[in-house]
Amino acid sequence: MPTASPIHAIDLIRKKRDKASLTEEEISFLVHGAATESIPAEQLAAWLMAAWLNGLALDEIRALTVAMRDSGDKFNPRGLGKTAVDKHSTGGVGDKTSFLVAPIAAACGLAVPMISGRALGHTGGTLDKLEAIPGYRTALSLFEFETVLARCGCSIVSQTPALVPADRVLYALRDRTGTVESPGLICASILSKKLAAGLDALVLDIKTGSGAFLRKREDVEYLAALMVATAEAAGTRTVALMTDMSQPLGATAGNWIELAESVDLLRGNRPAESEDLRELSLILAGWMIHLGGQAESPEAGCARAERAISDGSALSAFLSMVEAQGGNPSVFDDPAFHKPGTTRTIEAQQTGYIASMDTTALGWAVQRLGAGREKAGAPVDPNAGIHFHARRGAHVEKGQPLATFYATHESLLPEATALFTGALTYSNEPPPAVPLVSAIFTRAEAEAHLAKSTA
């Protein structure tokens, strides 16, 4: 009997380089090689660049997603006796909604098994932020994961070597090789982690604007539709919201300072500079609660989410999760806990309205202050970051404080300052308002959009 020809990584690199599509078997070979590290990093990097340059077909994306999902152990939440729902964002500056929506949804009777990532490109990482809490463990076994979920209703963890190992390798390579901004690779990376958690429903936060990985509106719409259709095909009820990232979300960007802002909101406080963060978190949580069967509509889910904040149950769920994963929740009551190496106040260079913000540049400023990493595995400074005092559309006077920088040491301040000041433009008139949520994709809308895009 004839046997199948052996597959070689170099042939798959050439094939994708030459704009051909890989078969399901070839995709599985690549993913297995990434998970077991049997394919060298330089070959995986070369294939990622070829995929970034030439794109991935729908069949390739679906095969990549499933192969990555199946590259290691998977979590089964059925023993919890609750509907398993999660939220994922494509990444943004100051995007800390996970710390709000996970405990809110848990307080409303859902299970939220959230598998998250680290800093990628100019955006911060959920895990890096949580590890600013002394003792907090992000790497749990599946048994520990289930134990925390049963006790607290939510758990935010990393993909361990046994859980989606292929994505752990490819995710780090994308960050180091300039191959982040690919709809197919983004889709497979996110959904492989989410589907490995055994979700019943998923809410996707797809970023638009100057801080998004994808800048063109048509690219963002394609990604939203692609992810919804791919997840729905795998049996997970999914909706995608296209949300604004033309400025940082909330008042802070960094690690510890984002956690502190989130807990402040969970305590029921409503500072004006954090109102967009609060509003978006309630909208996302409302959809989670609705898709999870705990509310008749997203609007009813949003109202229930707001009650979970006002009655303190969401805060209780978050602090319980922190404690269950080894963290010390008392640090949130210690105003002296935040101890940056140095600080600097950045002032407005002229009088006028802040007309626009290059949010990607602002994200790089945050990373260069010490909050991000130059290479995988490098440490991050939990105290570094930026506290923004003025938002897009604000009228400012020359010399007015715009932001406070928190840096590891003074040598990092000049580059971050240049990035920050170069990211802002001013005008004599206020800029037009930008909606927080500009579009929503359900399954039917996603399938129609993909059919139109590939026609």
Backbone hydrogen bonds, N-H to C=O, Kabsch-Sander energy under -0.5 kcal/mol:
donor,donor_aa,acceptor,acceptor_aa,energy
11,D,8,H,-0.7
12,L,8,H,-1.4
13,I,9,A,-2.1
14,R,10,I,-2.2
15,K,11,D,-2.3
16,K,12,L,-2.2
17,R,13,I,-2.5
18,D,14,R,-2.1
19,K,16,K,-1.7
20,A,15,K,-2.5
27,I,23,T,-2.6
28,S,24,E,-2.4
29,F,25,E,-2.0
30,L,26,E,-2.1
31,V,27,I,-2.5
32,H,28,S,-2.7
33,G,29,F,-2.2
34,A,30,L,-2.0
35,A,31,V,-2.7
36,T,32,H,-2.4
37,E,33,G,-0.6
38,S,33,G,-1.1
39,I,33,G,-1.5
43,Q,40,P,-0.7
44,L,40,P,-2.0
45,A,41,A,-2.7
46,A,42,E,-1.7
47,W,43,Q,-2.2
48,L,44,L,-2.4
49,M,45,A,-2.2
50,A,46,A,-2.1
51,A,47,W,-2.6
52,W,48,L,-2.4
53,L,49,M,-2.5
54,N,50,A,-2.4
55,G,51,A,-1.9
61,I,57,A,-2.5
62,R,58,L,-2.4
63,A,59,D,-2.2
64,L,60,E,-2.8
65,T,61,I,-2.5
66,V,62,R,-2.2
67,A,63,A,-2.5
68,M,64,L,-2.3
69,R,65,T,-2.4
70,D,66,V,-2.3
71,S,68,M,-1.4
72,G,69,R,-0.6
73,D,162,A,-3.7
75,F,196,A,-3.1
79,G,76,N,-0.6
80,L,77,P,-2.1
81,G,78,R,-1.4
85,V,83,T,-0.6
85,V,111,A,-2.6
86,D,201,A,-1.4
88,H,203,V,-2.3
90,T,205,D,-2.3
94,G,92,G,-0.6
95,D,92,G,-0.7
96,K,94,G,-1.1
99,F,96,K,-1.3
100,L,97,T,-1.6
101,V,97,T,-3.2
102,A,98,S,-1.7
104,I,100,L,-1.9
105,A,101,V,-2.8
106,A,102,A,-2.1
107,A,103,P,-2.4
108,C,104,I,-0.9
108,C,105,A,-0.5
109,G,106,A,-1.6
110,L,105,A,-1.9
111,A,83,T,-2.5
112,V,153,G,-2.5
114,M,112,V,-1.1
114,M,155,S,-2.5
115,I,113,P,-0.7
116,S,114,M,-0.7
116,S,157,V,-3.1
120,L,123,T,-1.0
123,T,120,L,-1.9
124,G,92,G,-0.8
127,L,117,G,-2.0
129,K,125,G,-2.0
130,L,126,T,-2.3
131,E,127,L,-2.2
132,A,129,K,-1.6
133,I,130,L,-1.9
136,Y,133,I,-2.0
137,R,325,Q,-3.1
138,T,136,Y,-0.5
140,L,138,T,-1.0
145,F,141,S,-2.8
146,E,142,L,-2.3
147,T,143,F,-2.1
148,V,144,E,-2.5
149,L,145,F,-2.1
150,A,146,E,-2.5
151,R,147,T,-1.6
152,C,148,V,-3.2
153,G,148,V,-0.5
153,G,149,L,-1.9
155,S,112,V,-2.0
157,V,114,M,-2.6
157,V,155,S,-0.6
158,S,138,T,-2.7
159,Q,116,S,-0.5
160,T,158,S,-0.9
163,L,160,T,-1.1
164,V,73,D,-0.6
164,V,162,A,-0.6
168,R,164,V,-1.5
169,V,165,P,-1.5
170,L,166,A,-2.6
171,Y,167,D,-3.2
172,A,168,R,-1.1
173,L,169,V,-1.9
174,R,170,L,-2.5
175,D,171,Y,-1.6
176,R,172,A,-1.2
177,T,173,L,-1.1
178,G,174,R,-0.6
179,T,174,R,-1.5
182,S,180,V,-2.3
186,I,182,S,-2.9
187,C,183,P,-2.6
188,A,184,G,-2.4
189,S,185,L,-2.2
190,I,186,I,-2.6
191,L,187,C,-2.6
192,S,188,A,-2.0
193,K,189,S,-1.2
194,K,190,I,-2.0
195,L,191,L,-3.4
196,A,192,S,-1.3
197,A,193,K,-0.5
197,A,194,K,-1.0
198,G,195,L,-1.5
199,L,194,K,-0.8
200,D,84,A,-2.9
201,A,84,A,-1.6
202,L,237,R,-2.6
203,V,86,D,-2.3
204,L,239,V,-2.8
205,D,88,H,-3.4
206,I,204,L,-0.7
206,I,241,L,-3.0
207,K,205,D,-0.7
208,T,243,T,-2.3
211,G,245,M,-2.0
212,A,209,G,-1.6
215,R,213,F,-0.5
220,V,216,K,-2.0
221,E,217,R,-2.5
222,Y,218,E,-2.0
223,L,219,D,-2.3
224,A,220,V,-2.5
225,A,221,E,-2.5
226,L,222,Y,-3.0
227,M,223,L,-2.6
228,V,224,A,-2.1
229,A,225,A,-2.6
230,T,226,L,-2.4
231,A,227,M,-2.4
232,E,228,V,-2.7
233,A,229,A,-2.1
234,A,230,T,-0.9
235,G,232,E,-1.8
236,T,231,A,-2.3
237,R,200,D,-1.9
237,R,235,G,-0.6
239,V,202,L,-1.7
240,A,441,F,-2.3
241,L,204,L,-3.2
242,M,439,A,-2.8
243,T,206,I,-2.3
243,T,241,L,-0.7
244,D,436,L,-2.1
245,M,208,T,-2.2
249,L,93,V,-2.4
250,G,248,P,-0.6
253,A,386,I,-2.0
255,N,384,A,-0.9
256,W,382,P,-2.4
258,E,255,N,-0.5
259,L,255,N,-1.5
260,A,256,W,-2.5
261,E,257,I,-1.8
262,S,258,E,-2.1
263,V,259,L,-2.6
264,D,260,A,-1.9
265,L,261,E,-1.7
266,L,262,S,-2.3
267,R,263,V,-1.7
268,G,265,L,-1.9
269,N,264,D,-1.7
274,S,271,P,-1.8
275,E,272,A,-1.4
278,R,274,S,-2.2
279,E,275,E,-2.7
280,L,276,D,-2.4
281,S,277,L,-2.2
282,L,278,R,-2.1
283,I,279,E,-2.1
284,L,280,L,-2.8
285,A,281,S,-2.6
286,G,282,L,-2.3
287,W,283,I,-1.8
288,M,284,L,-2.1
289,I,285,A,-2.8
290,H,286,G,-2.1
291,L,287,W,-3.1
292,G,288,M,-1.8
293,G,290,H,-1.9
294,Q,289,I,-2.7
295,A,289,I,-0.6
301,G,297,S,-2.3
302,C,298,P,-2.2
303,A,299,E,-2.0
304,R,300,A,-2.0
305,A,301,G,-2.3
306,E,302,C,-2.1
307,R,303,A,-1.6
308,A,304,R,-1.7
309,I,305,A,-1.2
310,S,306,E,-2.3
311,D,307,R,-2.6
312,G,309,I,-1.2
314,A,308,A,-2.5
316,S,312,G,-2.1
317,A,313,S,-2.0
318,F,314,A,-2.2
319,L,315,L,-2.6
320,S,316,S,-2.1
321,M,317,A,-2.0
322,V,318,F,-2.4
323,E,319,L,-2.3
324,A,320,S,-2.5
325,Q,321,M,-1.7
326,G,323,E,-1.6
327,G,322,V,-2.8
328,N,134,P,-1.3
331,V,328,N,-1.4
332,F,329,P,-1.5
333,D,330,S,-1.9
334,D,331,V,-1.4
337,F,334,D,-2.0
339,K,337,F,-0.7
341,G,407,A,-0.9
342,T,407,A,-1.7
344,R,405,F,-1.5
346,I,344,R,-0.5
346,I,403,A,-2.9
348,A,400,Q,-2.5
352,G,396,V,-2.4
353,Y,427,S,-3.0
354,I,394,A,-2.4
355,A,353,Y,-1.1
355,A,425,T,-2.0
356,S,425,T,-1.2
357,M,246,S,-0.5
358,D,423,A,-2.4
359,T,357,M,-1.4
360,T,210,S,-1.1
362,L,358,D,-1.9
363,G,359,T,-2.2
364,W,360,T,-2.2
365,A,361,A,-2.0
366,V,362,L,-2.0
367,Q,363,G,-2.2
368,R,364,W,-2.8
369,L,365,A,-1.1
370,G,367,Q,-1.6
371,A,366,V,-1.5
372,G,367,Q,-1.4
378,A,375,K,-1.9
381,D,370,G,-3.0
384,A,381,D,-1.0
385,G,406,Y,-2.6
386,I,253,A,-2.9
387,H,404,T,-2.4
388,F,251,A,-3.2
388,F,386,I,-0.6
389,H,402,L,-3.2
390,A,402,L,-1.1
393,G,354,I,-2.8
394,A,391,R,-2.1
396,V,352,G,-2.9
396,V,394,A,-0.6
399,G,348,A,-2.4
400,Q,397,E,-2.5
402,L,346,I,-3.8
403,A,346,I,-1.5
404,T,387,H,-2.3
405,F,344,R,-3.7
406,Y,385,G,-2.8
407,A,342,T,-2.7
408,T,369,L,-1.9
412,L,409,H,-1.8
413,L,410,E,-1.7
416,A,412,L,-1.3
417,T,413,L,-2.7
418,A,414,P,-2.3
419,L,415,E,-2.3
420,F,416,A,-2.4
421,T,417,T,-2.8
422,G,418,A,-1.9
423,A,419,L,-0.7
423,A,420,F,-1.1
424,L,420,F,-0.6
424,L,421,T,-0.7
425,T,356,S,-1.8
427,S,353,Y,-1.9
438,S,242,M,-2.6
439,A,242,M,-0.9
441,F,240,A,-3.1
442,T,440,I,-0.6
446,A,442,T,-2.5
447,E,443,R,-2.6
448,A,444,A,-2.1
449,H,445,E,-2.2
450,L,446,A,-2.5
451,A,447,E,-2.2
452,K,448,A,-1.9
453,S,449,H,-2.4
454,T,450,L,-2.2
455,A,451,A,-0.5
455,A,452,K,-0.5
